[in-house]
Amino acid sequence: MKLTIHGAARQVTGSMHLLEVDQYKILIDCGLDYEKDRSIQSNENFPFDPAEIDVVVLTHAHIDHSGNLPTLVRLGFEGQILCTPATADLTELLLLDSVNIFMNKAQKSQKHNRKRRGYNQNQQQPLYLQKHVMDTVERFVTIGFDRPFRINGNIELTFIHMGHLLGAAAAVFNINEHGEEKTIAFTGDVGRKGYPVLNDPAELPPVDYLVCESTYGGRHHTKGKTVEEALIETIEQACIKESGRLIIPAFSIGRTQSLVYSLNKIFSQGLLPPVKVFVDSPMAVSATEIFRKHHSLVNEEAREFYQKQGDEFEFDNLVYTQNLKDSRQVSNYFEPCIIISSAGMLEGGRIQDHLYNNIQNYYCTILFIGYCAKGTLGNRLLRGDPIVRIKDRELSVYATIKQTDVLSAHGDHEDLMNIARQQDKSKLKNIFLVHGEDTSMQAFAEGLEEEGYTVTIPEKEVSYIL
């Protein structure tokens, strides 16, 4: 059995791991790598022949895990893509949105080339088209949680709840290789306990090898404040005391639903005076319908709220915008309000319109509720850049920039350590750390080694015989 880490090696994006068992090739995740030193087009340079991959196992829908699947299909992959039902639905939504983003970037590139240099054969082209997304979706084969699925005569796959996102799973493989039983688990992204809407991560069975994400290695989430308490504090300052507007960049899938549910609890309990809340994201509207479709996967608290008070994702003064006209009307709403818009790292979507119109507004607060990768506009604002470029203009930052981790969907250092602690040390041979910045991986590795675990931080495209 051979493991090769082809993506998210010593970085966060581009998760892609190849597991080979007797010439049978399994690709675990196939995410977009959008680190600042890579072009989107570089994602089509696979270090293997896509046609030789037998099956793909997808842990969850986020684009850094799923976003390069259509490229894989476009370049020759013909096998099945195994995932949970909710992951299949959310991934289709995200991939179709990616096509729109690629097309917009390609159009801007063409316009730029015509304006500056004339025709250029190397101008940016979309990584894939809607046709390739639909070809990809046709390959989805869905498997429920905790239901062993036999991939072939020697390989069995089981999906285990990992929280983090609706449908997100760890992939656990039981493998018979030449009569020897071997087990390996890929965590995907690990959620956290007590997260709004989502279930807590389930315990993994004992395995021989563990491939674990490390996004929050060495970092601990803020203790002592609930999600509602943290939101109340910011809303009270931004919208009530200052009579301003609060802009919350949030990914349309997962983060927005958890945020809306938390706001529902705040306003339905009368913990704050009514404030208009706009969810300006067509994708969030579609994603919320998928959450309703798979309502059995939400946590017990959310199900109880639904039974007693109705839909978790609807309340008075909440408005979902449907089109660009509605979105522009949000910009013209001058009363105190909360605007939730995507994308969370500010690298596209309608959030850029709201930033463009408000970044120089002293009575605007921008609240980050999630991780922003290096090189993104969100990361530049969080590090305190006084001037940022939005829509081809250099704008001074006068808005108040805040951040809270209470709605981070990633488990922190202790949550990650607990994933390892579930394992039998006498059985677990090695933990491979992926999907994290180098400092986070090193901190997580040190914590694991202090407790007696064997840890490897793989280099990209280095293979390990297991």
Secondary structure in CASP SS format (residue, H / E / C, confidence):
PFRMAT SS
TARGET T0000
AUTHOR 0000-0000-0000
METHOD secondary structure of the structure
MODEL  1
M C 1.00
K E 1.00
L E 1.00
T E 1.00
I E 1.00
H E 1.00
G E 1.00
A C 1.00
A C 1.00
R C 1.00
Q C 1.00
V C 1.00
T C 1.00
G C 1.00
S C 1.00
M E 1.00
H E 1.00
L E 1.00
L E 1.00
E E 1.00
V E 1.00
D C 1.00
Q C 1.00
Y E 1.00
K E 1.00
I E 1.00
L E 1.00
I E 1.00
D C 1.00
C C 1.00
G C 1.00
L C 1.00
D C 1.00
Y C 1.00
E C 1.00
K C 1.00
D C 1.00
R C 1.00
S C 1.00
I H 1.00
Q H 1.00
S H 1.00
N H 1.00
E H 1.00
N C 1.00
F C 1.00
P C 1.00
F C 1.00
D C 1.00
P H 1.00
A H 1.00
E H 1.00
I C 1.00
D C 1.00
V E 1.00
V E 1.00
V E 1.00
L C 1.00
T C 1.00
H C 1.00
A C 1.00
H C 1.00
I H 1.00
D H 1.00
H H 1.00
S H 1.00
G C 1.00
N C 1.00
L H 1.00
P H 1.00
T H 1.00
L H 1.00
V H 1.00
R H 1.00
L C 1.00
G C 1.00
F C 1.00
E C 1.00
G C 1.00
Q E 1.00
I E 1.00
L E 1.00
C E 1.00
T C 1.00
P H 1.00
A H 1.00
T H 1.00
A H 1.00
D H 1.00
L H 1.00
T H 1.00
E H 1.00
L H 1.00
L H 1.00
L H 1.00
L H 1.00
D H 1.00
S H 1.00
V H 1.00
N H 1.00
I H 1.00
F H 1.00
M H 1.00
N H 1.00
K H 1.00
A H 1.00
Q H 1.00
K H 1.00
S H 1.00
Q H 1.00
K H 1.00
H H 1.00
N H 1.00
R H 1.00
K H 1.00
R H 1.00
R C 1.00
G C 1.00
Y C 1.00
N C 1.00
Q C 1.00
N C 1.00
Q C 1.00
Q C 1.00
Q C 1.00
P C 1.00
L C 1.00
Y C 1.00
L C 1.00
Q H 1.00
K H 1.00
H H 1.00
V H 1.00
M H 1.00
D H 1.00
T H 1.00
V H 1.00
E C 1.00
R C 1.00
F E 1.00
V E 1.00
T E 1.00
I C 1.00
G C 1.00
F C 1.00
D C 1.00
R C 1.00
P C 1.00
F E 1.00
R E 1.00
I E 1.00
N E 1.00
G C 1.00
N C 1.00
I E 1.00
E E 1.00
L E 1.00
T E 1.00
F E 1.00
I E 1.00
H E 1.00
M C 1.00
G C 1.00
H C 1.00
L C 1.00
L C 1.00
G C 1.00
A C 1.00
A E 1.00
A E 1.00
A E 1.00
V E 1.00
F E 1.00
N E 1.00
I E 1.00
N E 1.00
E E 1.00
H C 1.00
G C 1.00
E E 1.00
E E 1.00
K E 1.00
T E 1.00
I E 1.00
A E 1.00
F E 1.00
T C 1.00
G C 1.00
D C 1.00
V C 1.00
G C 1.00
R C 1.00
K C 1.00
G C 1.00
Y C 1.00
P C 1.00
V C 1.00
L E 1.00
N C 1.00
D C 1.00
P C 1.00
A C 1.00
E C 1.00
L C 1.00
P C 1.00
P C 1.00
V C 1.00
D C 1.00
Y E 1.00
L E 1.00
V E 1.00
C E 1.00
E E 1.00
S C 1.00
T C 1.00
Y C 1.00
G C 1.00
G C 1.00
R C 1.00
H C 1.00
H C 1.00
T C 1.00
K C 1.00
G C 1.00
K C 1.00
T C 1.00
V H 1.00
E H 1.00
E H 1.00
A H 1.00
L H 1.00
I H 1.00
E H 1.00
T H 1.00
I H 1.00
E H 1.00
Q H 1.00
A H 1.00
C H 1.00
I H 1.00
K H 1.00
E C 1.00
S C 1.00
G C 1.00
R E 1.00
L E 1.00
I E 1.00
I E 1.00
P E 1.00
A C 1.00
F C 1.00
S C 1.00
I C 1.00
G C 1.00
R H 1.00
T H 1.00
Q H 1.00
S H 1.00
L H 1.00
V H 1.00
Y H 1.00
S H 1.00
L H 1.00
N H 1.00
K H 1.00
I H 1.00
F H 1.00
S H 1.00
Q C 1.00
G C 1.00
L C 1.00
L C 1.00
P C 1.00
P C 1.00
V C 1.00
K E 1.00
V E 1.00
F E 1.00
V E 1.00
D E 1.00
S C 1.00
P H 1.00
M H 1.00
A H 1.00
V H 1.00
S H 1.00
A H 1.00
T H 1.00
E H 1.00
I H 1.00
F H 1.00
R H 1.00
K H 1.00
H C 1.00
H H 1.00
S H 1.00
L H 1.00
V E 1.00
N C 1.00
E H 1.00
E H 1.00
A H 1.00
R H 1.00
E H 1.00
F H 1.00
Y H 1.00
Q H 1.00
K H 1.00
Q H 1.00
G C 1.00
D C 1.00
E C 1.00
F C 1.00
E C 1.00
F C 1.00
D C 1.00
N C 1.00
L E 1.00
V E 1.00
Y E 1.00
T C 1.00
Q C 1.00
N C 1.00
L H 1.00
K H 1.00
D H 1.00
S H 1.00
R H 1.00
Q H 1.00
V H 1.00
S H 1.00
N C 1.00
Y C 1.00
F C 1.00
E C 1.00
P C 1.00
C E 1.00
I E 1.00
I E 1.00
I E 1.00
S E 1.00
S C 1.00
A C 1.00
G C 1.00
M C 1.00
L C 1.00
E C 1.00
G C 1.00
G C 1.00
R C 1.00
I H 1.00
Q H 1.00
D H 1.00
H H 1.00
L H 1.00
Y H 1.00
N H 1.00
N H 1.00
I C 1.00
Q C 1.00
N C 1.00
Y C 1.00
Y C 1.00
C E 1.00
T E 1.00
I E 1.00
L E 1.00
F E 1.00
I C 1.00
G C 1.00
Y C 1.00
C C 1.00
A C 1.00
K C 1.00
G C 1.00
T C 1.00
L H 1.00
G H 1.00
N H 1.00
R H 1.00
L H 1.00
L H 1.00
R C 1.00
G C 1.00
D C 1.00
P C 1.00
I E 1.00
V E 1.00
R E 1.00
I E 1.00
K C 1.00
D C 1.00
R E 1.00
E E 1.00
L E 1.00
S E 1.00
V C 1.00
Y C 1.00
A C 1.00
T E 1.00
I E 1.00
K E 1.00
Q E 1.00
T C 1.00
D C 1.00
V C 1.00
L C 1.00
S C 1.00
A C 1.00
H C 1.00
G C 1.00
D C 1.00
H H 1.00
E H 1.00
D H 1.00
L H 1.00
M H 1.00
N H 1.00
I H 1.00
A H 1.00
R H 1.00
Q C 1.00
Q C 1.00
D C 1.00
K C 1.00
S C 1.00
K C 1.00
L C 1.00
K C 1.00
N E 1.00
I E 1.00
F E 1.00
L E 1.00
V E 1.00
H C 1.00
G C 1.00
E C 1.00
D H 1.00
T H 1.00
S H 1.00
M H 1.00
Q H 1.00
A H 1.00
F H 1.00
A H 1.00
E H 1.00
G H 1.00
L H 1.00
E H 1.00
E H 1.00
E C 1.00
G C 1.00
Y C 1.00
T C 1.00
V E 1.00
T E 1.00
I C 1.00
P C 1.00
E C 1.00
K C 1.00
E C 1.00
V C 1.00
S E 1.00
Y E 1.00
I E 1.00
L C 1.00
END
